[in-house]
């Protein structure tokens, strides 16, 4: 499932269309469960209620929710998170969300919200994800959230402090669109793949990308409209929140289903 962003009704419509049964099926979501849409609270409650029938990776909007709940940054004018922050079950929901991973690798598929930088192997990506996950899920989570926001540095380096490393890893996994082969990020451009700034390309298009043989499911980049050139790429963000459709892929058949009802 692509980015939900608080769009519960299209989700329910699509699950009905594919006869989703939580007793025998499992739903994966590529992050950004909440924000921008009209039912962030209800969407978060619903996916949590699925229990083991649901798995997800964290997206930038999910992390933004966790940071604002800590008072680290105020809500933006476009945020639709107030109902969650004021909910009676707020702490239960936020605690559950905080335990979700940045990267999922199961059944031969890798799922990540934005992407994996071209200079990292899958083994490296899994290791880096664990570094961030272990901090987010610990009593030291403020170390992460206090340093999460920012576009710089634009590339991972071993010499970085832990706080900076955490931000760099997170920017790769949850915000990346364009980068160069060495992993230098360009985070200001949000248009489609054909709008790459000079010297940069979509993260997945580099010929020497070390995860080229991995089947990668990702969301985040609505401007792709569900199209990414190359093998083993499964882009699921088709811009439901922007008037597009919600996309679901059957992992067995690799067939897509869509729903645009509201």
N, C-alpha and C positions, 0 to 999 in steps of 0.2 A: 504494500500500500504506500502511495506517495504521501506528500505533506498534507496533513489534515487541517491544521491551523484553526481548530475550533469549528469545523464544518461537520457537525454531527449528522444532519439529515442526509447529505450525500453518502456518508459512510454507511448508514443503515440501509439506504436504498441499494447500494452496491452489494452489501453483504447478503441482502435478500435475493438479489439478482443471481448471485452465484451459489445460493443455497448454503451459506456458511453455517456450519454446525460446530460450536465450540467443544462438543464432546468428542469430536474426531478430527477437526481441522485446527490449524494454528495460523493466526494472523500475525504477520510481521509488519512493522511500520518504520519507514525510513526517517523518522524524526520530525520535529516541528509539529507535535501533537496539538499545541495550543497557540493562541495569539492571532490577531487580525480578524478572525472569524467571530460569528455571533454566539457560539456556544462552547467556549473554551472549558468552562467548569463541567458542563454535562459530558463533553467529549472525554475529558480526563477521567471522570468518574466511570464512564462506560468502558474504556479500554482497561482500566484497572480492574473492573469487575470481571473481566474475562479470565483472570487468573493465569494459569499456565497455558491457556489457549492464545495468549498474546505475548509477543516479544517486540522490542523496539530498540532503536539507538537514539541517543540524545541529539537534538538539533540546536541551532543557535537560539531559537525562540524558547525552547525548553530550558536552556541554561539561563537565559535572560529572566525567565520567571523565577528560577531559584535564587538568582542574584538580587532581584528586586524584593523578594520575600525577606531577604536578610537586611534590607535597607541600604544596600551598597549603591544602588542607582535608582532614581525615581522612575516611575512609569513614563513612557513616551505618550504623546497625544494620540498616536495610532494604536497603542496597546489595548487589548481587550482582556485584561487579566484581573481586573478589580474583583470580579465575582469569586475567583479562586482565592484571592488574598483575603477576602471577607467571609469565606465559607466556614461553617462550623467544623467541617472535616478537613480544613486546610492543612493541618500538620500531617495528618495521615496521607493525604494526597501528595504533598511535597516530599515527605520521607520516602514514599514509594518511587516517585520520579527520580529522586536523587540516587537511587540504587541501580538505575538503568545504565547500560554500557554505552561507550562511544563507538564500538566496533563489534560486529557480530559475524562469526564465521562458523557456519553449520551447513550440512548437506551439500557441500561443494560450492556454496555461495558466500560471498563477503557482502555485508550490508554496512553502509556508512552514510551519514547524512549528506556530506558534500563531495568527498572524494579522498583519494590517497595520493600524496605527492609522488611524482615520477621517480624520484631518487630512492624511494623506500621499497624494500621487498615486503611481502605480506608478513613475514616473520618480524621484521622491524616495526611495521605498522601495529601489529598486535602488541608488541612490547611497549611501544610508546602509548598506545591506548590504555594499557594496564597502569602505566605510571599516573595518568590523569585520573582514571577511574578510582584508583586506590586512595587518592587524596580527596576527591569529591565525596566518596562514601565513608570517609573517616571523620574523626573529631577535629581534624585540621582543615576542614573544607573551606574555611574562611581564607586560608592561604591561597587557595585557587580563586575563589570568587572576588576577592579584593584586587586581584591582578588580572582578571579575565579580559577586560575590555581593552581594545587598542589594536592598531594595524601593524605595529612594529614590535620587534624586528620582523622583517619580511621573510626570513629563512632560518631554519633550524641550525644551531651550532652547538657543539659539545661544550663550548666555553661559557654558554649562557648560564645565568643563575637558575635555580629550580623554578622560581616564580615566572621567569621569562620563558623557560622551556615549556611550562604548562600552557601558557598563552599561545605559543607558537604551534604546539601540537594541536590545540583546540581549534585554532584558525584553519589549519589544514583540514581537519576532519569535519568541521561544521560550517565554514564560511568560504572555502576555496572555490573559485571558478577558473581564473586564469593564473598561470605561473610559467616560469621557464624550466628548462630541463634540470637545473640545479635546485629547483624548489623555491626560488624567489617568488613571492606572492604579489599579485596585483588585485587588491580587494575593493577598489573604488568603482570598477566597471561591472555592471550587473546585466548588461544586454546579452544577446545571443552569441553563439560561438563565432560568428562571422565578424564580430566587433572587437576582436582581440587587440589590445594595445600593442604598439610596436615592441618587438622583442619577447612577446608572450603568446601563449597558446592555451586552449582549454587543457586542463590538467591531464585528461585522458588521451590526448591526441599526440603526445610525444612518442616518437618512434622507439626510443630506448626506455620507455616506462617499464619498471621492473615488475609490475603486477599485470602486464599485458595478457598473461595466460590465466589470470583469475577471473571468475565470473563475479562482476561487481554490480550490486544494486545500490542506487543512490537517489537522492531527492534534491532539494534545495534550489535547483536551477530551473525555475519555471520558464524562463525565456527560451530554453531549448525546445519547449513544447513537446517533450517526450522523445526527442530525436538526438542521438549522439553517434557520430560516425565511428565505426570500429567494432570489432568482435568482443564478445563477453561483456557488453555494457548494457545495463538495464535501467534507464532513467525513468523514474516514477513520478516526478513532480510535473504535472501537466496543468498547473495553475488553477486549481479549483477555486481558491480564494479570490482570484482575479477574473472570474467569469469563465474559466475553462472547465475541464472535467476532472473528476477524481479517478485515478488509475489504480488498478489492481492487477498483479501478475500471478498466474498459477505457476508455482515453482516446478511442477512436474511437466507441464506441457509448454511452459513459457508463453502462454497465450495471455493477451491483455484483455481486461474488461474495463468499461468506463461507465460513469454515471455523472450527470450534471444537474440532477434534480436538487431542489432546495427546500 
